[in-house]
Amino acid sequence: MEFMPDGRLLVTEKAGRLRVLTSAGTIVANVAGVPTVDFIESQGGLLDVELHPQFQSNRTIYLSYVEGDSTARGIAVARAVIDLQSYRLTDVRVIWRQDPKVAADGGYGGRLLFAQDGTLFIAAGDRPVGVDASETATTLGKIIRLRDDGSIPADNPFVTTAGARPEIWSTGHRNPYGLAFDLSGRLWQNEMGPKGGDELNLIQPGRSYGWPNVSEGIRYDDVPIPRHATAPQYVAPAISWTPSIAPSSMIVYSGSLFVGWRGQAIITGLVSRGLVRVQLDGTTASEVQRIPLGQRIREVKEAADGSLWVLEDHPGGRLLRLTPA
């Protein structure tokens, strides 16, 4: 979900609906013209929504979603103009597609985030097909950086590397679902590990985070994986979680309503069924609190008044507004 400047919300649903909600959380419309999505009951479908930095004047939004079919599917990112009178998308144009498409379901990622310089970051999952996500010839298991029109920034780290995809910013990611800048402009990311080993990472351009060669978890069949400490060429996570919390989104809190939280990361958890609050100290991080909410939590956003809005992830899931007790 994403707040618009007037306080209304855009909310995506996996089956392909883009909904407009009032600032009080009431659904008022379904938006027409959304690209056709490949909706899979597990993880596929319509994913993230992000506003252009000049949304107030250009009404441009970005959507990530799964396209394709059972033989070959992958995430795509489209930009479009939203008419908030007729509730319709126009000038819909795909600006990026993950390459290659694969038959497997799951591991999509799909988180979108604009930086202050106007570039767009995309979290692209490894799609569980056994590839080395550190390899730069594909965009599986990568953080991607583009200009707002989909073109490649000249200062991306692999622009001049032969055989590498120039849109890549960092490599070696498994299933990245959270992207957020801290108050000093550092980019943080969280991703789901295999069996244990969920990660919070400080993202550095051109670096690899090691998947599947290293992990703080183990494989689903209980086969061990070498730890990051055994391979210093890979960046180790600032925090890892075993048992898993299944991190699904993240913000860095910038308000004052929750006293003492400014500058901390708020991470949603599917398995942990609530929020995880993390202190960020420069390039290090430490967990400071878990807030149980009793349901799988998919998304968190901070409203203009500093309240937290969260989406539950289950049939009949609710949109909740959280304020200090």
C-alpha positions in Angstrom: 0.0 0.0 0.0 1.0 3.6 -0.4 -0.3 6.9 1.0 -1.1 9.6 -1.6 -0.5 13.3 -0.7 -4.2 13.9 0.2 -4.2 11.0 2.7 -5.9 8.5 0.6 -4.4 5.0 0.1 -3.6 2.8 -2.9 -3.7 -0.9 -1.9 -2.8 -3.8 -4.1 -4.3 -7.3 -3.8 -2.7 -10.3 -5.3 -5.5 -11.3 -7.6 -4.9 -8.1 -9.6 -7.0 -5.4 -7.9 -5.7 -1.9 -7.2 -8.0 -0.2 -4.7 -8.4 3.4 -3.5 -9.2 3.9 0.1 -10.1 7.1 2.0 -7.9 8.5 4.7 -10.2 6.7 7.1 -9.6 3.3 5.5 -12.9 2.9 3.6 -12.7 1.3 0.2 -14.1 3.7 -2.4 -13.0 2.2 -5.8 -11.2 -0.4 -7.8 -8.9 1.1 -10.4 -9.4 0.0 -14.0 -6.6 -0.6 -16.5 -4.3 -2.6 -14.2 -2.0 -4.9 -16.2 -3.1 -8.5 -16.4 -1.3 -10.5 -13.7 -0.4 -14.1 -13.4 -2.2 -14.8 -10.1 -1.0 -17.9 -8.2 -2.6 -18.7 -4.9 0.8 -19.0 -3.2 2.9 -15.9 -4.0 2.2 -14.6 -7.5 0.0 -11.8 -8.7 -0.1 -8.0 -8.2 2.7 -7.1 -5.8 3.9 -3.5 -4.9 2.7 0.0 -5.7 5.0 3.1 -5.5 4.3 6.8 -6.2 6.6 8.8 -8.5 8.5 11.5 -6.5 6.5 14.1 -8.5 3.2 12.3 -8.1 1.5 15.5 -7.0 2.0 17.0 -10.5 2.3 14.0 -12.8 0.0 11.4 -11.1 2.4 8.6 -12.1 2.5 5.4 -10.2 4.6 2.2 -10.5 3.3 -1.4 -10.1 5.3 -4.6 -9.7 3.5 -7.8 -10.7 4.0 -11.4 -12.0 3.4 -11.9 -15.7 3.5 -15.1 -17.8 2.1 -18.5 -17.4 2.9 -22.0 -15.9 5.7 -22.5 -18.5 7.5 -19.2 -17.9 6.7 -16.4 -15.4 8.6 -13.5 -13.8 8.1 -10.1 -12.3 7.6 -7.0 -14.3 7.4 -3.3 -13.4 5.0 -0.9 -15.1 4.5 2.8 -14.8 1.1 4.4 -15.4 -0.8 7.6 -14.9 -3.8 7.3 -12.5 -6.9 9.3 -12.9 -8.4 9.8 -9.5 -11.7 11.0 -10.8 -12.5 8.1 -13.1 -10.3 5.7 -11.2 -8.5 4.4 -14.3 -4.9 3.9 -15.3 -3.7 5.4 -18.6 -0.4 5.4 -20.5 0.6 2.0 -19.0 4.1 1.0 -20.0 6.4 -1.8 -18.8 9.8 -0.3 -17.9 11.5 -3.5 -16.6 11.2 -7.3 -16.8 13.2 -9.8 -14.8 15.3 -12.1 -17.0 15.0 -15.0 -17.4 11.4 -16.0 -16.9 11.2 -19.5 -15.2 8.4 -22.0 -14.7 8.7 -22.1 -10.9 6.3 -20.2 -8.6 7.5 -18.2 -5.6 10.5 -16.1 -4.6 9.4 -13.0 -6.5 10.3 -10.2 -4.2 8.9 -7.2 -6.1 9.4 -4.4 -3.6 9.7 -0.9 -5.2 11.4 2.2 -3.6 12.4 5.6 -4.9 15.6 7.2 -3.7 16.1 10.9 -3.2 18.0 11.2 -6.4 14.9 10.0 -8.3 16.2 6.5 -9.1 14.0 3.5 -8.6 15.1 0.4 -6.7 13.5 -3.0 -7.3 13.9 -6.1 -5.1 14.0 -9.1 -7.4 13.8 -12.6 -5.9 16.0 -15.5 -6.9 12.9 -17.6 -8.0 13.7 -21.1 -6.6 15.4 -22.7 -9.6 18.9 -23.3 -8.1 20.8 -20.4 -9.8 23.7 -18.7 -8.2 22.2 -15.3 -7.4 25.7 -13.8 -7.2 26.1 -14.2 -10.9 25.6 -11.0 -12.8 24.3 -12.4 -16.2 20.7 -12.7 -14.9 18.5 -10.5 -12.7 17.5 -13.4 -10.4 18.2 -12.6 -6.8 19.2 -9.0 -7.3 18.6 -5.4 -6.2 17.9 -3.4 -9.4 18.4 0.3 -9.9 16.8 2.3 -12.8 15.9 5.8 -13.7 12.2 6.6 -13.5 11.7 5.8 -17.2 13.4 2.4 -17.0 16.8 3.5 -18.5 20.1 2.6 -16.8 21.9 5.1 -14.5 25.5 5.6 -15.7 26.9 5.1 -12.2 25.4 1.6 -11.6 28.3 -0.7 -10.5 28.1 -3.2 -13.4 27.5 -0.8 -16.4 31.0 -1.4 -17.8 31.3 -5.1 -16.8 31.2 -7.4 -19.8 28.3 -9.9 -19.7 26.7 -8.3 -16.7 23.2 -6.9 -16.6 23.7 -3.1 -16.2 20.6 -2.5 -14.0 22.1 -4.6 -11.2 22.9 -2.8 -7.9 23.7 -5.7 -5.6 23.6 -9.5 -6.0 23.3 -12.7 -4.0 19.8 -12.2 -2.6 17.2 -14.9 -1.9 13.7 -13.6 -1.5 13.9 -9.8 -0.7 10.7 -8.3 0.5 11.7 -5.1 2.3 13.5 -2.0 1.2 13.9 1.3 3.2 16.3 4.2 3.5 17.4 5.2 6.9 17.4 8.8 8.0 21.0 9.2 6.7 20.2 7.8 3.3 21.6 4.3 3.7 19.7 1.6 1.9 18.5 -1.4 4.1 16.9 -4.6 2.8 15.4 -7.7 4.4 14.9 -11.1 2.8 13.6 -14.5 3.7 16.2 -17.2 4.4 15.7 -20.9 3.6 15.0 -22.8 6.9 16.1 -20.0 9.3 18.6 -17.4 8.3 16.2 -14.5 7.5 18.4 -11.4 7.0 18.5 -7.6 7.5 21.2 -6.2 5.2 22.8 -2.9 4.6 23.0 -2.7 0.8 26.3 -1.7 -0.8 26.5 -1.2 -4.6 28.4 -4.0 -6.4 28.6 -6.3 -3.5 27.2 -9.9 -3.2 25.3 -11.1 -0.1 26.1 -14.7 -0.9 23.0 -16.7 -1.6 23.0 -19.6 -2.2 26.7 -20.1 -1.4 26.4 -18.9 2.2 23.5 -18.4 4.6 22.8 -18.3 8.3 20.0 -20.9 7.7 19.9 -24.4 6.4 18.2 -26.0 3.4 14.7 -27.3 3.7 16.0 -30.9 3.7 18.3 -29.9 6.7 21.5 -30.0 4.6 23.9 -27.4 6.1 24.9 -24.3 4.2 28.3 -22.5 4.8 28.0 -19.5 7.0 28.9 -15.9 5.9 31.9 -16.0 8.2 33.5 -18.8 6.1 33.5 -16.6 2.9 34.5 -13.0 3.6 34.0 -12.0 0.0 30.2 -12.0 0.8 28.5 -9.3 2.9 27.2 -10.7 6.1 23.7 -9.7 7.4 23.5 -7.0 10.1 20.9 -9.3 11.8 19.8 -12.8 11.0 16.8 -14.6 12.5 16.6 -18.3 13.3 13.8 -19.4 13.8 12.4 -17.4 10.9 10.3 -14.3 11.3 9.5 -14.3 7.5 10.1 -10.5 7.0 7.7 -9.1 4.4 8.2 -5.3 4.4 10.0 -2.6 6.2 10.0 1.2 6.9 12.3 3.4 8.9 10.2 5.4 11.2 10.6 9.2 10.9 7.7 10.5 13.1 7.4 11.5 16.7 4.1 9.9 17.7 5.9 6.8 18.9 8.4 8.4 21.3 11.9 7.1 20.9 11.3 5.2 17.7 12.6 7.8 15.2 15.2 6.3 12.9 14.4 2.7 13.8 13.4 0.1 11.4 9.9 -1.4 11.7 9.7 -4.9 10.0 6.6 -6.9 9.4 6.6 -10.6 10.0 4.5 -13.4 8.5 5.7 -16.2 10.7 6.3 -13.9 13.7 2.8 -12.5 13.2 3.5 -9.0 14.1 6.1 -6.2 14.0 9.8 -6.4 14.8 11.4 -3.1 15.9 15.1 -2.7 15.1 17.6 -0.1 16.3 19.9 1.2 13.5 23.2 2.6 14.6 25.2 3.7 11.6 26.0 0.5 9.8 25.0 -1.9 12.6 21.6 -3.0 13.8 20.0 -4.8 16.8 16.5 -6.0 17.6 14.8 -4.1 20.4 11.1 -5.2 20.5 8.5 -7.6 19.0 4.9 -6.4 18.8 2.5 -9.3 18.5 -0.6 -8.7 16.3 -1.9 -12.2 16.1 -1.9 -12.5 12.3 0.5 -12.7 9.4 1.5 -9.1 8.6 2.3 -8.2 5.0 2.9 -4.5 4.9 3.5 -1.4 7.1 3.4 2.3 6.3 3.8 5.4 8.3 1.0 8.0 7.9 1.5 11.8 8.0 0.5 11.9 11.7 3.1 9.2 12.7 0.6 6.4 13.1 1.4 3.0 11.7 -0.9 1.3 9.2 -0.5 -2.4 8.6 -2.1 -5.0 6.3 -2.9 -8.5 7.5 -2.2 -11.3 5.1 -5.0 -13.9 5.2 -8.5 -14.3 3.8 -10.6 -11.4 5.2 -7.4 -9.6 6.2 -7.8 -6.2 7.8 -6.1 -2.8 7.4 -5.1 -1.7 10.9 -4.1 1.8 12.3 -1.7 1.6 15.2 -1.1 4.3 17.8 0.8 4.3 21.1 -1.1 2.6 24.0 
